[in-house]
């Protein structure tokens, strides 16, 4: 379920899809908590809570978009407009809903087959 989380060319099925989503969501929560705690210490103004929440949304957008790009590159999907639109959609979803929505598209792409054409081996 939680194997090969950084193998972006792997085609995930069943529980490995769920494990991929949960693991990366927990990573975003942990990273957001660490950065939010640091920002809470540095910023001691009454508006610091809203700034921390906005920083968490931007952090989720950056990580989710990076995941989408890495998965699309590993699977050879970077050639079409469809992939570019999914990357932009990932960024928008992550800004609106944080990691909860932002990880939907990378999880979907991780379940897709690779489109990299391999050359046959010659003996």
N, CA and C of each residue as an Amber inpcrd file, in Angstrom:
protein
   369
   0.8270000  -1.1990000   0.0000000   0.0000000   0.0000000   0.0000000
   0.8710000   1.2620000   0.0000000   1.9340000   1.2650000   0.7730000
   2.7890000   2.4430000   0.8630000   4.1550000   2.2040000   0.2350000
   4.2290000   1.2930000  -0.7320000   5.5100000   0.9880000  -1.3670000
   5.7240000   1.8750000  -2.5890000   6.9790000   2.1890000  -2.8470000
   7.3880000   2.9290000  -4.0410000   6.6350000   4.2520000  -4.2230000
   6.5530000   5.0430000  -3.1580000   5.8360000   6.3140000  -3.2350000
   6.5520000   7.3320000  -4.1130000   7.8570000   7.1820000  -4.2680000
   8.6190000   8.1100000  -5.1000000   8.9180000   7.5490000  -6.4810000
   8.3870000   6.3900000  -6.8080000   8.5160000   5.8330000  -8.1490000
   7.3420000   6.3690000  -8.9720000   7.5750000   7.4620000  -9.6650000
   6.4780000   8.1520000 -10.3460000   6.0730000   7.4950000 -11.6540000
   6.8640000   6.5670000 -12.1630000   6.4950000   5.8840000 -13.3950000
   5.6820000   4.6230000 -13.1310000   5.5180000   4.2490000 -11.8840000
   4.7780000   3.0500000 -11.5190000   3.2790000   3.2360000 -11.7750000
   2.6430000   2.2120000 -12.3190000   1.1920000   2.2310000 -12.5020000
   0.5700000   1.6730000 -11.2300000  -0.1660000   2.5020000 -10.5240000
  -0.7610000   2.0960000  -9.2530000  -2.1730000   1.5660000  -9.4770000
  -2.5250000   0.5700000  -8.6890000  -3.8700000  -0.0060000  -8.7580000
  -4.3860000  -0.2320000  -7.3490000  -5.6750000  -0.2400000  -7.2000000
  -6.3290000  -0.6040000  -5.9410000  -5.8400000   0.1570000  -4.7380000
  -5.3760000  -0.6050000  -3.7560000  -4.9670000  -0.0090000  -2.4910000
  -3.7030000   0.8220000  -2.6010000  -2.8840000   0.5760000  -3.6080000
  -1.6860000   1.4010000  -3.7520000  -2.0520000   2.8270000  -4.1610000
  -3.1750000   3.0070000  -4.8610000  -3.6630000   4.3580000  -5.1790000
  -4.0690000   5.0720000  -3.8890000  -4.7960000   4.3600000  -3.0430000
  -5.2340000   4.9330000  -1.7620000  -4.0210000   5.2530000  -0.8900000
  -3.0530000   4.3450000  -0.8520000  -1.8420000   4.5750000  -0.0700000
  -1.0470000   5.7710000  -0.5670000  -0.9630000   5.9390000  -1.9000000
  -0.2720000   7.0830000  -2.4880000  -0.9250000   8.3810000  -2.0290000
  -2.2580000   8.4480000  -2.1090000  -2.9840000   9.6550000  -1.7190000
  -2.8040000   9.9410000  -0.2300000  -2.9720000   8.9240000   0.6020000
  -2.8660000   9.1160000   2.0500000  -1.4480000   9.5330000   2.4490000
  -0.4460000   8.8760000   1.8890000   0.9390000   9.1920000   2.2580000
   1.3080000  10.6220000   1.8750000   0.9720000  11.0290000   0.6560000
   1.3100000  12.3890000   0.2430000   0.4600000  13.4170000   0.9780000
  -0.7810000  13.0810000   1.3380000  -1.6080000  13.9970000   2.1210000
  -1.0210000  14.1810000   3.5160000  -0.5880000  13.0860000   4.1380000
   0.0400000  13.1910000   5.4600000   1.3500000  13.9700000   5.3940000
   2.0990000  13.7850000   4.2950000   3.3240000  14.5670000   4.1100000
   3.0030000  16.0560000   4.0390000   1.9640000  16.4160000   3.2970000
   1.5770000  17.8300000   3.2070000   1.1140000  18.3670000   4.5550000
   0.3650000  17.5510000   5.3090000  -0.0720000  17.9860000   6.6370000
   1.1260000  18.2280000   7.5580000   2.0800000  17.3120000   7.5480000
   3.2610000  17.4480000   8.3910000   4.0930000  18.6530000   7.9860000
   4.3170000  18.7990000   6.6870000   5.0910000  19.9390000   6.1930000
   4.3800000  21.2580000   6.5060000   3.0640000  21.2820000   6.3240000
   2.2940000  22.4840000   6.6450000   2.3300000  22.8130000   8.1330000
   2.2970000  21.7770000   8.9750000   2.3520000  22.0080000  10.4190000
   3.7060000  22.5700000  10.8380000   4.7670000  22.0390000  10.2510000
   6.1100000  22.5310000  10.5940000   6.2820000  23.9770000  10.1350000
   5.9150000  24.2520000   8.8990000   6.0590000  25.6210000   8.3850000
   5.0910000  26.5660000   9.0870000   3.8700000  26.1080000   9.3480000
   2.9140000  26.9390000  10.0800000   3.3710000  27.2430000  11.4910000
   3.9670000  26.2550000  12.1610000   4.4900000  26.4890000  13.5040000
   5.6400000  27.4790000  13.4950000   6.5140000  27.3410000  12.4980000
   7.6290000  28.2790000  12.3690000   7.1150000  29.6880000  12.0960000
   6.1430000  29.7970000  11.1850000   5.5930000  31.1170000  10.8760000
   4.8290000  31.6930000  12.0640000   4.1880000  30.8400000  12.8630000
   3.4920000  31.3140000  14.0600000   4.4460000  31.8890000  15.0830000
   5.6500000  31.3130000  15.1550000   6.6580000  31.8380000  16.0840000
   7.2120000  33.1620000  15.5700000   7.4890000  33.2200000  14.2780000
   8.0740000  34.4200000  13.6870000   7.0620000  35.5600000  13.6400000
   5.8460000  35.2580000  13.1900000   4.8020000  36.2870000  13.0900000
   3.9510000  36.2420000  14.3490000   3.9370000  37.2900000  15.0940000
   3.1420000  37.3020000  16.3250000   2.0390000  38.3550000  16.2490000
   1.5500000  38.6050000  15.0390000   0.4840000  39.5930000  14.8730000
  -0.8680000  38.8940000  14.9600000  -1.9360000  39.6560000  15.1700000
  -3.2760000  39.0500000  15.2280000  -3.7120000  38.4380000  13.8900000
  -3.1370000  38.8900000  12.7930000  -3.5020000  38.3680000  11.4740000
  -2.6410000  37.1790000  11.0650000  -1.8300000  36.6590000  11.9640000
  -0.8980000  35.5980000  11.5820000  -1.6240000  34.3080000  11.2120000
  -2.7900000  34.0460000  11.7760000  -3.5140000  32.8110000  11.4640000
  -3.9350000  32.7780000   9.9940000  -4.4360000  33.8740000   9.4820000
  -4.8440000  33.9000000   8.0770000  -3.6400000  33.8220000   7.1440000
  -2.5300000  34.4060000   7.5470000  -1.3030000  34.3270000   6.7440000
  -0.7880000  32.8890000   6.7090000  -0.8510000  32.1980000   7.8380000
  -0.3990000  30.8060000   7.9080000  -1.2800000  29.9140000   7.0420000
  -2.5770000  30.1360000   7.0550000  -3.4910000  29.3450000   6.2270000
  -3.2210000  29.5830000   4.7480000  -2.9910000  30.8280000   4.3730000
  -2.6800000  31.1270000   2.9670000  -1.3400000  30.5140000   2.5620000
  -0.3730000  30.5350000   3.4540000   0.9220000  29.9210000   3.1500000
   0.7730000  28.4140000   2.9870000  -0.0880000  27.7840000   3.7750000
  -0.3400000  26.3480000   3.6360000  -0.9820000  26.0100000   2.3080000
  -1.8890000  26.8670000   1.8360000  -2.5240000  26.6360000   0.5400000
  -1.5150000  26.7690000  -0.5960000  -0.6380000  27.7580000  -0.4970000
   0.3880000  27.9440000  -1.5290000   1.3710000  26.7690000  -1.5060000
   1.7510000  26.3210000  -0.3130000   2.6390000  25.1720000  -0.1890000
   2.0020000  23.9240000  -0.8010000   0.7330000  23.6900000  -0.5330000
   0.0280000  22.5460000  -1.1180000  -0.0260000  22.6470000  -2.6250000
  -0.2490000  23.8490000  -3.1280000  -0.3130000  24.0430000  -4.5780000
   1.0350000  23.7430000  -5.2280000   2.1100000  24.1730000  -4.5890000
   3.4420000  23.9350000  -5.1550000   3.7730000  22.4440000  -5.1460000
   3.5230000  21.7620000  -4.0320000   3.8500000  20.3380000  -3.9320000
   2.9680000  19.5110000  -4.8650000   1.6640000  19.7710000  -4.8940000
   0.7600000  18.9960000  -5.7500000   1.0680000  19.2190000  -7.2280000
   1.3740000  20.4530000  -7.6070000   1.7220000  20.7380000  -9.0000000
   3.0440000  20.0780000  -9.3650000   3.9960000  20.1150000  -8.4500000
   5.2790000  19.4440000  -8.6980000   5.0940000  17.9440000  -8.8680000
   4.2410000  17.3470000  -8.0390000   3.9440000  15.9250000  -8.1820000
   3.3250000  15.6190000  -9.5390000   2.4000000  16.4630000  -9.9770000
   1.7640000  16.2550000 -11.2720000   2.7860000  16.3150000 -12.3930000
   3.6750000  17.2950000 -12.3420000   4.7000000  17.4230000 -13.3790000
   5.6540000  16.2260000 -13.3510000   6.0850000  15.8070000 -12.1660000
   7.0000000  14.6720000 -12.0600000   6.3780000  13.3800000 -12.5770000
   5.1180000  13.1510000 -12.2470000   4.4390000  11.9370000 -12.7110000
   4.2420000  11.9910000 -14.2180000   3.8270000  13.1470000 -14.7370000
   3.6170000  13.2730000 -16.1850000   4.9270000  13.0960000 -16.9460000
   6.0220000  13.6190000 -16.4260000   7.3230000  13.4320000 -17.0750000
   7.7530000  11.9810000 -17.0340000   7.5850000  11.3320000 -15.8980000
   8.0130000   9.9440000 -15.7590000   7.2100000   9.0060000 -16.6480000
   5.9790000   9.3800000 -16.9340000   5.1220000   8.5210000 -17.7570000
   5.0570000   8.9680000 -19.2100000   5.8210000   9.9900000 -19.5760000
   5.8700000  10.4380000 -20.9640000   4.6060000  11.1260000 -21.4410000
   3.9520000  11.8590000 -20.5700000   2.6830000  12.5030000 -20.9060000
   2.8030000  14.0040000 -21.1320000   4.0060000  14.5250000 -21.2270000
   4.1910000  15.9770000 -21.2730000   4.0270000  16.5850000 -22.6640000
   3.5210000  15.8640000 -23.6130000   3.4880000  16.3660000 -24.9770000
   2.1750000  17.0200000 -25.3660000   1.1460000  16.8750000 -24.5990000
  -0.1460000  17.3610000 -25.0480000  -0.6950000  18.5090000 -24.2230000
  -1.6820000  19.1600000 -24.8020000  -2.3790000  20.2400000 -24.1130000
  -3.1650000  19.7030000 -22.9240000  -3.6100000  18.4590000 -23.0270000
  -4.3740000  17.8230000 -21.9660000  -3.5700000  17.8130000 -20.6610000
  -2.2990000  17.4730000 -20.7460000  -1.4620000  17.4150000 -19.5510000
  -1.2090000  18.8060000 -18.9850000  -0.9840000  19.7650000 -19.8450000
  -0.7880000  21.1430000 -19.3810000  -2.0350000  21.6480000 -18.6630000
  -3.2000000  21.3270000 -19.1900000  -4.4330000  21.7570000 -18.5300000
  -4.6080000  21.0570000 -17.1790000  -4.1860000  19.7930000 -17.0730000
  -4.2600000  19.1030000 -15.7820000  -3.3030000  19.7150000 -14.7580000
  -2.1460000  20.1650000 -15.2250000  -1.1840000  20.8090000 -14.3190000
  -1.7610000  22.1150000 -13.7740000  -2.3500000  22.9100000 -14.6460000
  -2.9620000  24.1720000 -14.2180000  -4.1530000  23.9000000 -13.2970000
  -4.9500000  22.8850000 -13.6330000  -6.0890000  22.5220000 -12.8000000
  -5.6400000  22.0460000 -11.4200000  -4.5420000  21.3190000 -11.3620000
  -3.9930000  20.8730000 -10.0740000  -3.6340000  22.0690000  -9.2080000
  -2.9780000  23.0480000  -9.8080000  -2.5940000  24.2460000  -9.0520000
  -3.8340000  24.9600000  -8.5120000  -4.8430000  25.1180000  -9.3570000
  -6.0720000  25.7880000  -8.9210000  -6.8090000  25.0200000  -7.8380000
  -6.9270000  23.7090000  -8.0000000  -7.6000000  22.9020000  -6.9800000
  -6.8640000  22.9580000  -5.6470000  -5.5400000  22.9330000  -5.6930000
  -4.7560000  22.9790000  -4.4600000  -4.8780000  24.3390000  -3.7750000
  -4.9710000  25.4050000  -4.5570000  -5.1720000  26.7210000  -3.9400000
  -6.5450000  26.8110000  -3.2740000  -7.5450000  26.1960000  -3.9000000
  -8.9010000  26.2430000  -3.3450000  -9.0860000  25.2910000  -2.1680000
  -8.5630000  24.0750000  -2.2870000  -8.8470000  23.0750000  -1.2700000
  -7.6440000  22.4540000  -0.6040000  -6.4700000  23.0540000  -0.7900000
  -5.2610000  22.5260000  -0.1620000  -4.8950000  21.1650000  -0.7220000
  -4.2460000  20.3630000   0.0940000  -3.8050000  19.0510000  -0.3310000
  -4.9490000  18.0850000  -0.5790000  -6.0760000  18.3140000   0.0810000
  -7.2220000  17.4220000  -0.0770000  -7.6950000  17.3770000  -1.5200000
  -7.8240000  18.5280000  -2.1540000  -8.2330000  18.5780000  -3.5630000
  -7.0480000  18.5380000  -4.5080000  -5.9320000  19.1090000  -4.0880000
  -4.7770000  19.2110000  -4.9740000  -4.1300000  17.8850000  -5.3170000
  -4.3260000  16.8640000  -4.4900000  -3.7130000  15.5670000  -4.7430000
  -4.5810000  14.6390000  -5.5910000  -5.7570000  15.0780000  -5.9720000
  -6.6470000  14.2220000  -6.7660000  -6.0450000  13.9330000  -8.1370000
  -5.5790000  14.9400000  -8.8230000  -5.0410000  14.7480000 -10.1810000
  -3.7220000  13.9820000 -10.1690000  -2.7630000  14.2790000  -9.2640000
  -1.5680000  13.4340000  -9.2370000  -1.8900000  11.9620000  -8.9360000
  -2.8700000  11.7350000  -8.0840000  -3.2680000  10.3570000  -7.7820000
  -3.8730000   9.7000000  -9.0120000  -4.6890000  10.4360000  -9.7500000
  -5.2570000   9.8990000 -10.9890000  -4.1620000   9.5780000 -12.0060000
  -3.2190000  10.4960000 -12.1780000  -2.1360000  10.2570000 -13.1330000
  -1.2580000   9.0840000 -12.7220000  -1.1300000   8.8420000 -11.4240000
  -0.3070000   7.7140000 -10.9860000  -0.9640000   6.3780000 -11.3240000
  -2.2490000   6.3800000 -11.6070000  -2.9360000   5.1390000 -11.9780000
  -2.9360000   4.9030000 -13.4870000  -2.4650000   5.8700000 -14.2430000
  -2.4370000   5.7410000 -15.7060000  -1.1970000   4.9810000 -16.1690000
  -1.3230000   4.3240000 -17.2890000  -0.1930000   3.5910000 -17.8660000
   0.8080000   4.5650000 -18.4650000   2.0520000   4.1580000 -18.4890000
   3.1110000   4.9720000 -19.0750000   2.9490000   5.0430000 -20.5860000
   3.2720000   6.1960000 -21.1330000   3.1880000   6.3750000 -22.5820000
   4.5790000   6.4630000 -23.2190000   5.5880000   6.0710000 -22.4600000
   6.9500000   6.0650000 -22.9740000   7.1200000   4.8410000 -23.8550000
   7.6010000   5.0700000 -25.0680000   7.8280000   3.9650000 -25.9970000
   9.2480000   3.4850000 -25.8250000   9.3780000   2.2260000 -25.5020000
  10.7190000   1.6580000 -25.3370000  11.1170000   0.9180000 -26.6080000
  12.3600000   1.0250000 -26.9400000  12.8700000   0.3530000 -28.1390000
  13.1050000  -1.1200000 -27.8340000  12.8500000  -1.9800000 -28.7910000
  13.1050000  -3.4050000 -28.5470000  14.6110000  -3.6750000 -28.4500000
  14.9420000  -4.6090000 -27.6190000  16.3450000  -4.9700000 -27.4430000
  16.8080000  -5.8370000 -28.5940000  18.0100000  -5.5840000 -29.0740000
  18.5840000  -6.3980000 -30.1450000  19.6620000  -7.2940000 -29.5670000
  19.7150000  -8.4680000 -30.0570000  20.7030000  -9.4210000 -29.5430000
  21.8080000  -9.6040000 -30.5330000
